[in-house]
Amino acid sequence: MRLRRFISVAIAGLAWFSTSVSAQPNKLYELQERCGKRAADVFSQEYSPPVLDTEDGQTRFNYENNYSARLNRCFFLEIAVSYDNETSSNSKIMRLFDLNGNKQYGTFVSGPSESTPLTCLVRGKGCQSESEWRQLVKPFMED
């Protein structure tokens, strides 16, 4: 009798544990989906249309997003690339935000003729190139 009770408790415990473990990936998926939807909504509200034509050239807006389970944050990477018709050059602005906390984590600005960026900063740490900037934002944009 005692052995049966032990086995019943063990089986119930395993069933609860497996349900709890299998629920975690579903929760992560839900948070990733919510982050993606929020990012798409913000982009469509703030950057519509995603291409802005002017007399001097054109600016194209785009974004990337990532839900970081480690940080429990939804990150939004705003990307704007401007093309100058007169000089046939381009410049780029990228800003990384915690979308729900509305906190900026990093900024990258490259000028049309500058070999080093005008601004390259992530959480107080400076950088000298777009590739360095991308490395600094990687912990926020990849999990």
For each residue, the residues with C-beta under 8 A, 3 or more apart:
1: 4 5
2: 5 6
3: 6 7
4: 1 7 8
5: 1 2 8 9
6: 2 3 9 10
7: 3 4 10 11
8: 4 5 11 12
9: 5 6 12 13
10: 6 7 13 14
11: 7 8 14 15
12: 8 9 15 16
13: 9 10 16 17
14: 10 11 17 18
15: 11 12 18 19
16: 12 13 19 20
17: 13 14 20 21
18: 14 15 21 22
19: 15 16 22 23
20: 16 17 23 24
21: 17 18 24
22: 18 19 25 26
23: 19 20 26 27
24: 20 21 27 28
25: 22 28 29
26: 22 23 29 30
27: 23 24 30 31
28: 24 25 31 32 67 69
29: 25 26 32 33
30: 26 27 33 34
31: 27 28 34 35 67 69 74
32: 28 29 35 36 67
33: 29 30 36 37
34: 30 31 37 38 67 74
35: 31 32 38 39 65 66 67 74 75 99
36: 32 33 39 40 65 67
37: 33 34 40 41
38: 34 35 41 42 65 74 99 100
39: 35 36 42 43 63 65 74 76 99
40: 36 37 43 44 65
41: 37 38 44 45
42: 38 39 45 46 63 76 99
43: 39 40 46 47 50 61 63
44: 40 41 47 48
45: 41 42 48
46: 42 43
47: 43 44 50 61 63 78
48: 44 45
49: 52
50: 43 47 60 61 62
51: 58 59 60 61
52: 49 58 59 60 61
53: 58
54: 57 58 59
55:
56: 84 85 86
57: 54 82 83 84 85 86
58: 51 52 53 54 82 83 85
59: 51 52 54 80 81 82 83
60: 50 51 52 80 81 82 83
61: 43 47 50 51 52 78 79 80
62: 50 79 80 81
63: 39 42 43 47 76 77 78 79
64: 76 77 79 141
65: 35 36 38 39 40 74 75 76 77 99
66: 35 74 75 77 140 141 142 143
67: 28 31 32 34 35 36 73 74 75 143
68: 71 72 73 74 75 139 140 143
69: 28 31 72 143
70: 143
71: 68 140
72: 68 69
73: 67 68 98 99 100 101 140
74: 31 34 35 38 39 65 66 67 68 98 99 100
75: 35 65 66 67 68 96 97 98 99 105 140 141
76: 39 42 63 64 65 96 97 98 99
77: 63 64 65 66 94 95 96 97 137 141
78: 47 61 63 93 94 95 96 97
79: 61 62 63 64 92 93 94
80: 59 60 61 62 92 93 94
81: 59 60 62 90 91 92
82: 57 58 59 60 90 91 92 93
83: 57 58 59 60 89 90
84: 56 57 87 88 89 90 91 112
85: 56 57 58 88
86: 56 57
87: 84 112 113
88: 84 85
89: 83 84 112 113
90: 81 82 83 84 112
91: 81 82 84 109 110 111 112
92: 79 80 81 82 108 109 110 130
93: 78 79 80 82 107 108 109 110
94: 77 78 79 80 106 107 108 133
95: 77 78 104 106 107 108
96: 75 76 77 78 104 105 106 107 122 137 140 141
97: 75 76 77 78 102 103 104 105
98: 73 74 75 76 101 102 103 105
99: 35 38 39 42 65 73 74 75 76 102
100: 38 73 74
101: 73 98
102: 97 98 99
103: 97 98
104: 95 96 97 107
105: 75 96 97 98 122 123 137 140
106: 94 95 96 121 122 123 133 136 137
107: 93 94 95 96 104 119 120 121
108: 92 93 94 95 117 119 120 121 127 130 133
109: 91 92 93 117 118 119 120
110: 91 92 93 114 117 118 130
111: 91 114 117 118
112: 84 87 89 90 91
113: 87 89
114: 110 111 117 118
115:
116: 120 128 129
117: 108 109 110 111 114 120 127 128 129 130 133
118: 109 110 111 114
119: 107 108 109
120: 107 108 109 116 117 126 127 128 129 130 132 133
121: 106 107 108 124 125 126 127
122: 96 105 106 125 127 133 136 137
123: 105 106 136
124: 121
125: 121 122 136
126: 120 121
127: 108 117 120 121 122 132 133 135 136
128: 116 117 120 132
129: 116 117 120 132 133
130: 92 108 110 117 120 133 134
131: 134 135
132: 120 127 128 129 135 136
133: 94 106 108 117 120 122 127 129 130 136 137
134: 130 131 137 138
135: 127 131 132 138
136: 106 122 123 125 127 132 133
137: 77 96 105 106 122 133 134 140 141
138: 134 135 141 142
139: 68 142
140: 66 68 71 73 75 96 105 137
141: 64 66 75 77 96 137 138
142: 66 138 139
143: 66 67 68 69 70
